[in-house]
Amino acid sequence: MLNNRSLRFAALLAASLGLAPSALAAETPQSNKPYIFETVDSYVVVNERRVEVTGILQGESAPRTFAFSANAISNPHLLFTRCDRMALLAMSKPGLYSFEMVQGADSYIAPTCRLTRR
């Protein structure tokens, strides 16, 4: 269990590294809410059922990390392979595309991703 001293140390460490507190751990996205990334800084395949996207959301100025999951999908690898390509394109041409991900309503509905040219 974390005590107050541990939390202060983590906050001090994050501040000294120039990281926002949200950069310490991936946030869980809300269901059916589109997360539109103006920039994609990182796209990490954690395992075959989970990816983490770091970037700047539309209307914000600091990067945040979100973990999108496909828990009950029979073939999540196929879904995330397509999202991988879109995220890579958004990373390679910043400002030209926006990358959107939406977490499904429950574990039986897959997350969706979309690449949009601006």
Buried (B, 14 or more C-beta within 10 A) or exposed (E): EEEEEEEEEBEEEBEEEEEEEBBEEBEEBEEEEBBBBBBBBEBEBEEEBBBBBBBBBEEEEEBBBBBBBBEEBEEBEEBBEEBBEBBBBBBEEEEEBBBBBBBBEEEEBBBBBBBEEE
